[in-house]
């Protein structure tokens, strides 16, 4: 069952679990059926800065901070060696 994103004519945006194709969707805020399915995009939210991955780790491969000896997540040896 996919989750779709919708925009309502009242200006609200919401997500809806659609159980079957063609199911009628209404806005949870104003209950209007004047909604438009939106193009969904994949997003990831994190509080940590995103590393610039090059090769197998966050830095050049080799010993030292961010190198392959730290692994891609800093959890051990690089699995790509």
Secondary structure, 3 states (H helix, E strand, C coil): CCEEEEEECCCCEEEEECCCCCCCCCCCCCCCCCEEECCCCCCCCCCCCCCCCECCECCCCCCCCCCHHHCCCCCCCCCCC
